[in-house]
C-alpha cells in the first residue's frame, strides 16, 4: 500500500503570521535562541524562558490555519492511515484545520509537561503562572512542552518508522537546518520539496549543490501556493501502480 510521509517546518505556518527563527542569525522574536530555547538558558533563567513561551502561546490564540493546513488536513482525512505527517512546528494550526494524527517532533506549545512524571496536559493559550500542579501526579515541577536545544527529542523515532513504511516523501517549508532532509530524500524514489527559495547545502565538498537536486519534484512556491501542484502529484502517486 502506498503511503505519504510529510515533514513540515516553519514555512508551513508562516502564511498564518507565525514568525520563525533562522539559525544563521540566532534570533527568534528578537530573542537569542540559546537564551530562550536551550537547556543552558533554562538553567540560567527559568522565568525568562517561561515568559517567552507564555508570549508565544498568547500570540498563537489569534492565529488561524492557512490554505496549506486545510489541504493537508483534508489529505489526512481522504487517505486515512496512509499519511504520516511529522511537523517541526509547535503550533496547533494543523489541529485547528481538522487534522487528528499529526506528530509534533518538537512538542506542543499549548501543553505543559511535568518534570516529575513526564506527562503532558493542556493549558490551551493560558500563561504558565508558576503554581500549576500536574493533574497526573500532583507535582508542581511543570514546564513548557517544547524540546530545547540540548535535550533529546523522543518523537524523532517516528522519522525512521515513516521512512520504512512510506513510498512518497514531502518536505514542506523546512530548510533542513534542524532535521537534515537530504538523507530522507535519498531514501525515496518519489519525493517533493516545497520551498519558495532554493536552499544551498552546507556541504564543503560540493558548495554548488542544491537541496532540491535530491528531490524528484521541486515546487518553488510558498506552501499555500503549492498545494494544487502537490495534490496532483500525490493523486497520481497513490493511484498509480
C-alpha atoms as a printed R data frame, in Angstrom:
    type eleno elety resid chain resno      x      y      z
1   ATOM     1    CA   UNK     A     1  0.000  0.000  0.000
2   ATOM     2    CA   UNK     A     2  1.351  3.403 -0.955
3   ATOM     3    CA   UNK     A     3  1.791  5.897  1.852
4   ATOM     4    CA   UNK     A     4  2.915  9.505  2.143
5   ATOM     5    CA   UNK     A     5  5.455 10.853  4.627
6   ATOM     6    CA   UNK     A     6  5.248 14.604  5.215
7   ATOM     7    CA   UNK     A     7  7.872 16.587  7.113
8   ATOM     8    CA   UNK     A     8  6.778 20.176  7.661
9   ATOM     9    CA   UNK     A     9  8.622 23.136  9.074
10  ATOM    10    CA   UNK     A    10  8.136 26.793  9.881
11  ATOM    11    CA   UNK     A    11  7.316 27.683  6.281
12  ATOM    12    CA   UNK     A    12  4.003 25.857  6.628
13  ATOM    13    CA   UNK     A    13  2.753 28.260  9.305
14  ATOM    14    CA   UNK     A    14  4.488 31.418  8.109
15  ATOM    15    CA   UNK     A    15  1.489 32.372  5.953
16  ATOM    16    CA   UNK     A    16 -0.633 32.325  9.111
17  ATOM    17    CA   UNK     A    17  1.536 35.043 10.604
18  ATOM    18    CA   UNK     A    18  3.699 32.904 12.868
19  ATOM    19    CA   UNK     A    19  7.222 34.243 12.773
20  ATOM    20    CA   UNK     A    20 10.161 31.909 12.519
21  ATOM    21    CA   UNK     A    21 13.744 31.902 13.668
22  ATOM    22    CA   UNK     A    22 16.676 31.117 11.438
23  ATOM    23    CA   UNK     A    23 19.874 29.518 12.618
24  ATOM    24    CA   UNK     A    24 22.053 31.966 10.709
25  ATOM    25    CA   UNK     A    25 21.031 34.953 12.869
26  ATOM    26    CA   UNK     A    26 20.196 33.042 16.054
27  ATOM    27    CA   UNK     A    27 17.150 35.175 16.784
28  ATOM    28    CA   UNK     A    28 13.544 34.242 17.460
29  ATOM    29    CA   UNK     A    29 11.125 37.127 18.092
30  ATOM    30    CA   UNK     A    30 14.206 39.291 18.781
31  ATOM    31    CA   UNK     A    31 15.452 36.883 21.441
32  ATOM    32    CA   UNK     A    32 18.727 34.998 21.394
33  ATOM    33    CA   UNK     A    33 17.600 31.457 20.645
34  ATOM    34    CA   UNK     A    34 20.102 29.945 23.050
35  ATOM    35    CA   UNK     A    35 18.715 32.062 25.897
36  ATOM    36    CA   UNK     A    36 15.100 31.005 25.427
37  ATOM    37    CA   UNK     A    37 15.287 27.624 23.679
38  ATOM    38    CA   UNK     A    38 18.201 25.720 25.198
39  ATOM    39    CA   UNK     A    39 18.875 23.756 28.346
40  ATOM    40    CA   UNK     A    40 21.567 26.286 29.269
41  ATOM    41    CA   UNK     A    41 19.079 29.132 29.021
42  ATOM    42    CA   UNK     A    42 16.523 27.171 31.040
43  ATOM    43    CA   UNK     A    43 19.013 26.556 33.836
44  ATOM    44    CA   UNK     A    44 20.158 30.178 33.802
45  ATOM    45    CA   UNK     A    45 16.732 31.849 33.853
46  ATOM    46    CA   UNK     A    46 13.613 29.686 34.058
47  ATOM    47    CA   UNK     A    47 11.376 32.733 34.459
48  ATOM    48    CA   UNK     A    48 12.634 34.308 31.232
49  ATOM    49    CA   UNK     A    49 12.105 31.100 29.267
50  ATOM    50    CA   UNK     A    50  8.652 30.572 30.778
51  ATOM    51    CA   UNK     A    51  7.635 34.135 29.877
52  ATOM    52    CA   UNK     A    52  8.905 33.642 26.336
53  ATOM    53    CA   UNK     A    53  6.648 30.632 25.816
54  ATOM    54    CA   UNK     A    54  3.757 32.381 27.567
55  ATOM    55    CA   UNK     A    55  4.081 35.136 24.953
56  ATOM    56    CA   UNK     A    56  4.240 32.620 22.092
57  ATOM    57    CA   UNK     A    57  1.149 30.843 23.453
58  ATOM    58    CA   UNK     A    58 -0.809 34.089 23.755
59  ATOM    59    CA   UNK     A    59  0.174 35.066 20.209
60  ATOM    60    CA   UNK     A    60 -0.957 31.688 18.881
61  ATOM    61    CA   UNK     A    61 -4.509 32.244 20.160
62  ATOM    62    CA   UNK     A    62 -5.272 34.699 17.353
63  ATOM    63    CA   UNK     A    63 -3.669 32.680 14.545
64  ATOM    64    CA   UNK     A    64 -5.764 30.674 12.081
65  ATOM    65    CA   UNK     A    65 -4.912 27.828  9.701
66  ATOM    66    CA   UNK     A    66 -3.955 28.845  6.199
67  ATOM    67    CA   UNK     A    67 -4.812 27.124  2.927
68  ATOM    68    CA   UNK     A    68 -1.919 24.664  3.232
69  ATOM    69    CA   UNK     A    69 -3.015 23.495  6.692
70  ATOM    70    CA   UNK     A    70 -6.531 22.901  5.412
71  ATOM    71    CA   UNK     A    71 -5.397 20.941  2.343
72  ATOM    72    CA   UNK     A    72 -3.085 18.758  4.440
73  ATOM    73    CA   UNK     A    73 -5.862 18.105  6.955
74  ATOM    74    CA   UNK     A    74 -8.169 17.057  4.117
75  ATOM    75    CA   UNK     A    75 -5.403 14.857  2.701
76  ATOM    76    CA   UNK     A    76 -5.177 13.062  6.039
77  ATOM    77    CA   UNK     A    77 -8.944 12.562  6.007
78  ATOM    78    CA   UNK     A    78 -9.086 11.336  2.411
79  ATOM    79    CA   UNK     A    79 -6.227  8.864  2.848
80  ATOM    80    CA   UNK     A    80 -6.868  7.815  6.421
81  ATOM    81    CA   UNK     A    81 -3.993  5.716  7.721
82  ATOM    82    CA   UNK     A    82 -1.875  6.357  4.638
83  ATOM    83    CA   UNK     A    83 -0.459  9.783  5.534
84  ATOM    84    CA   UNK     A    84  2.179 10.252  8.220
85  ATOM    85    CA   UNK     A    85  2.623 13.951  8.966
86  ATOM    86    CA   UNK     A    86  5.594 14.816 11.140
87  ATOM    87    CA   UNK     A    87  5.945 18.508 11.915
88  ATOM    88    CA   UNK     A    88  8.735 20.503 13.490
89  ATOM    89    CA   UNK     A    89  6.175 23.175 14.367
90  ATOM    90    CA   UNK     A    90  4.938 23.589 17.921
91  ATOM    91    CA   UNK     A    91  1.725 25.396 16.974
92  ATOM    92    CA   UNK     A    92 -1.705 23.745 16.783
93  ATOM    93    CA   UNK     A    93 -2.785 25.063 13.383
94  ATOM    94    CA   UNK     A    94 -2.930 21.620 11.781
95  ATOM    95    CA   UNK     A    95 -5.298 20.541 14.544
96  ATOM    96    CA   UNK     A    96 -7.345 23.724 14.122
97  ATOM    97    CA   UNK     A    97 -7.670 22.771 10.458
98  ATOM    98    CA   UNK     A    98 -9.110 19.391 11.454
99  ATOM    99    CA   UNK     A    99 -6.074 17.096 11.443
100 ATOM   100    CA   UNK     A   100 -6.102 14.297 14.019
101 ATOM   101    CA   UNK     A   101 -2.847 12.384 13.619
102 ATOM   102    CA   UNK     A   102 -0.033 14.943 13.339
103 ATOM   103    CA   UNK     A   103  3.181 14.003 15.152
104 ATOM   104    CA   UNK     A   104  4.825 17.039 16.757
105 ATOM   105    CA   UNK     A   105  8.543 16.283 16.768
106 ATOM   106    CA   UNK     A   106  9.456 19.259 18.947
107 ATOM   107    CA   UNK     A   107  6.498 19.338 21.302
108 ATOM   108    CA   UNK     A   108  3.328 21.382 21.598
109 ATOM   109    CA   UNK     A   109  3.006 24.987 22.684
110 ATOM   110    CA   UNK     A   110 -0.485 24.616 24.173
111 ATOM   111    CA   UNK     A   111  0.621 21.903 26.629
112 ATOM   112    CA   UNK     A   112  2.748 21.868 29.759
113 ATOM   113    CA   UNK     A   113  4.888 18.906 30.808
114 ATOM   114    CA   UNK     A   114  5.541 17.563 34.279
115 ATOM   115    CA   UNK     A   115  9.246 17.208 35.023
116 ATOM   116    CA   UNK     A   116  8.472 14.513 37.591
117 ATOM   117    CA   UNK     A   117  6.227 12.045 35.752
118 ATOM   118    CA   UNK     A   118  6.839 13.425 32.188
119 ATOM   119    CA   UNK     A   119  3.100 13.506 31.397
120 ATOM   120    CA   UNK     A   120  1.655 16.456 29.489
121 ATOM   121    CA   UNK     A   121 -1.559 18.393 29.974
122 ATOM   122    CA   UNK     A   122 -3.290 21.122 28.009
123 ATOM   123    CA   UNK     A   123 -3.442 24.752 29.107
124 ATOM   124    CA   UNK     A   124 -4.721 25.982 25.738
125 ATOM   125    CA   UNK     A   125 -3.493 29.592 25.455
126 ATOM   126    CA   UNK     A   126 -3.251 30.420 29.156
127 ATOM   127    CA   UNK     A   127  0.061 31.603 30.624
128 ATOM   128    CA   UNK     A   128  2.029 29.384 32.964
129 ATOM   129    CA   UNK     A   129  1.826 31.197 36.283
130 ATOM   130    CA   UNK     A   130  4.268 29.007 38.189
131 ATOM   131    CA   UNK     A   131  1.823 27.490 40.669
132 ATOM   132    CA   UNK     A   132  0.337 24.815 38.375
133 ATOM   133    CA   UNK     A   133  0.124 21.245 39.631
134 ATOM   134    CA   UNK     A   134  0.417 18.250 37.358
135 ATOM   135    CA   UNK     A   135 -3.047 16.681 37.089
136 ATOM   136    CA   UNK     A   136 -1.431 13.249 36.774
137 ATOM   137    CA   UNK     A   137  0.839 13.169 39.836
138 ATOM   138    CA   UNK     A   138  0.249 16.448 41.683
139 ATOM   139    CA   UNK     A   139  3.835 17.666 41.341
140 ATOM   140    CA   UNK     A   140  4.445 21.391 40.842
141 ATOM   141    CA   UNK     A   141  7.565 20.891 38.739
142 ATOM   142    CA   UNK     A   142  5.940 21.668 35.404
143 ATOM   143    CA   UNK     A   143  7.374 23.413 32.333
144 ATOM   144    CA   UNK     A   144  6.656 24.193 28.685
145 ATOM   145    CA   UNK     A   145  6.234 21.153 26.448
146 ATOM   146    CA   UNK     A   146  8.777 22.225 23.836
147 ATOM   147    CA   UNK     A   147 12.017 20.380 23.142
148 ATOM   148    CA   UNK     A   148 15.003 22.657 23.739
149 ATOM   149    CA   UNK     A   149 18.456 22.561 22.220
150 ATOM   150    CA   UNK     A   150 20.485 20.209 24.396
151 ATOM   151    CA   UNK     A   151 17.563 17.832 25.004
152 ATOM   152    CA   UNK     A   152 16.655 14.586 23.320
153 ATOM   153    CA   UNK     A   153 13.600 14.539 21.067
154 ATOM   154    CA   UNK     A   154 11.772 11.241 21.719
155 ATOM   155    CA   UNK     A   155  9.396 11.711 18.803
156 ATOM   156    CA   UNK     A   156 12.300 11.512 16.343
157 ATOM   157    CA   UNK     A   157 11.920  7.732 16.448
158 ATOM   158    CA   UNK     A   158  8.875  8.200 14.211
159 ATOM   159    CA   UNK     A   159 11.039  9.568 11.400
160 ATOM   160    CA   UNK     A   160 12.709  6.283 10.516
161 ATOM   161    CA   UNK     A   161  9.445  4.417 11.065
162 ATOM   162    CA   UNK     A   162  7.856  6.654  8.447
163 ATOM   163    CA   UNK     A   163 10.778  6.213  6.040
164 ATOM   164    CA   UNK     A   164 10.417  2.439  6.243
165 ATOM   165    CA   UNK     A   165  6.655  2.492  5.731
166 ATOM   166    CA   UNK     A   166  6.121  5.196  3.100
167 ATOM   167    CA   UNK     A   167  6.591  5.478 -0.659
168 ATOM   168    CA   UNK     A   168  6.436  9.262 -1.170
169 ATOM   169    CA   UNK     A   169  8.329 11.875  0.874
170 ATOM   170    CA   UNK     A   170  7.197 15.510  1.000
171 ATOM   171    CA   UNK     A   171  9.203 18.257  2.716
172 ATOM   172    CA   UNK     A   172  7.225 21.468  3.211
173 ATOM   173    CA   UNK     A   173  8.678 24.736  4.469
174 ATOM   174    CA   UNK     A   174 11.814 23.330  6.041
175 ATOM   175    CA   UNK     A   175 15.372 24.313  5.179
176 ATOM   176    CA   UNK     A   176 16.863 21.152  6.647
177 ATOM   177    CA   UNK     A   177 18.833 23.142  9.227
178 ATOM   178    CA   UNK     A   178 17.416 21.213 12.204
179 ATOM   179    CA   UNK     A   179 16.466 17.901 10.592
180 ATOM   180    CA   UNK     A   180 18.624 17.059  7.583
181 ATOM   181    CA   UNK     A   181 16.219 16.331  4.727
182 ATOM   182    CA   UNK     A   182 18.844 15.207  2.214
183 ATOM   183    CA   UNK     A   183 19.256 11.660  3.624
184 ATOM   184    CA   UNK     A   184 15.470 11.399  3.784
185 ATOM   185    CA   UNK     A   185 15.094 12.409  0.146
186 ATOM   186    CA   UNK     A   186 17.782  9.907 -0.834
187 ATOM   187    CA   UNK     A   187 15.777  7.129  0.825
188 ATOM   188    CA   UNK     A   188 12.830  7.676 -1.529
189 ATOM   189    CA   UNK     A   189 12.366  7.162 -5.242
190 ATOM   190    CA   UNK     A   190  9.450  9.618 -5.178
191 ATOM   191    CA   UNK     A   191  9.758 12.925 -3.336
192 ATOM   192    CA   UNK     A   192  8.602 16.555 -3.322
193 ATOM   193    CA   UNK     A   193 10.274 19.646 -1.901
194 ATOM   194    CA   UNK     A   194  8.071 22.702 -1.349
195 ATOM   195    CA   UNK     A   195 10.003 25.882 -0.592
196 ATOM   196    CA   UNK     A   196  9.923 29.375 -2.117
197 ATOM   197    CA   UNK     A   197 13.721 29.558 -2.067
198 ATOM   198    CA   UNK     A   198 16.476 27.349 -3.378
199 ATOM   199    CA   UNK     A   199 18.416 26.225 -0.315
200 ATOM   200    CA   UNK     A   200 22.128 25.606 -0.781
201 ATOM   201    CA   UNK     A   201 23.524 22.626  1.055
202 ATOM   202    CA   UNK     A   202 26.066 23.183  3.774
203 ATOM   203    CA   UNK     A   203 28.434 20.701  2.167
204 ATOM   204    CA   UNK     A   204 32.014 21.920  1.928
205 ATOM   205    CA   UNK     A   205 32.703 19.235 -0.658
206 ATOM   206    CA   UNK     A   206 30.005 20.365 -3.074
207 ATOM   207    CA   UNK     A   207 29.207 24.026 -2.393
208 ATOM   208    CA   UNK     A   208 27.285 24.410 -5.645
209 ATOM   209    CA   UNK     A   209 24.869 21.578 -4.937
210 ATOM   210    CA   UNK     A   210 21.299 22.459 -4.013
211 ATOM   211    CA   UNK     A   211 18.938 20.587 -1.744
212 ATOM   212    CA   UNK     A   212 16.248 20.491 -4.418
213 ATOM   213    CA   UNK     A   213 18.522 18.372 -6.604
214 ATOM   214    CA   UNK     A   214 17.948 15.475 -4.194
215 ATOM   215    CA   UNK     A   215 14.185 15.586 -4.771
216 ATOM   216    CA   UNK     A   216 12.217 14.202 -7.690
217 ATOM   217    CA   UNK     A   217  9.946 17.272 -7.708
218 ATOM   218    CA   UNK     A   218 10.740 20.814 -6.563
219 ATOM   219    CA   UNK     A   219  7.816 23.235 -6.194
220 ATOM   220    CA   UNK     A   220  9.391 26.641 -5.697
221 ATOM   221    CA   UNK     A   221  6.411 28.330 -4.087
222 ATOM   222    CA   UNK     A   222  5.051 29.201 -0.674
223 ATOM   223    CA   UNK     A   223  3.215 26.327  0.971
224 ATOM   224    CA   UNK     A   224 -0.271 27.677  0.302
225 ATOM   225    CA   UNK     A   225  0.523 28.372 -3.336
226 ATOM   226    CA   UNK     A   226  1.948 24.897 -3.917
227 ATOM   227    CA   UNK     A   227 -1.000 22.805 -2.778
228 ATOM   228    CA   UNK     A   228 -2.692 22.219 -6.141
229 ATOM   229    CA   UNK     A   229  0.538 21.060 -7.767
230 ATOM   230    CA   UNK     A   230  1.371 18.914 -4.755
231 ATOM   231    CA   UNK     A   231 -2.046 17.269 -4.769
232 ATOM   232    CA   UNK     A   232 -1.758 16.416 -8.458
233 ATOM   233    CA   UNK     A   233  1.487 14.563 -7.761
234 ATOM   234    CA   UNK     A   234  0.057 12.806 -4.691
235 ATOM   235    CA   UNK     A   235 -3.081 11.705 -6.539
236 ATOM   236    CA   UNK     A   236 -1.054 10.274 -9.405
237 ATOM   237    CA   UNK     A   237  1.269  8.513 -6.955
238 ATOM   238    CA   UNK     A   238 -1.485  6.994 -4.823
239 ATOM   239    CA   UNK     A   239 -3.497  5.816 -7.788
240 ATOM   240    CA   UNK     A   240 -0.566  4.573 -9.833
241 ATOM   241    CA   UNK     A   241  0.748  1.034 -9.854
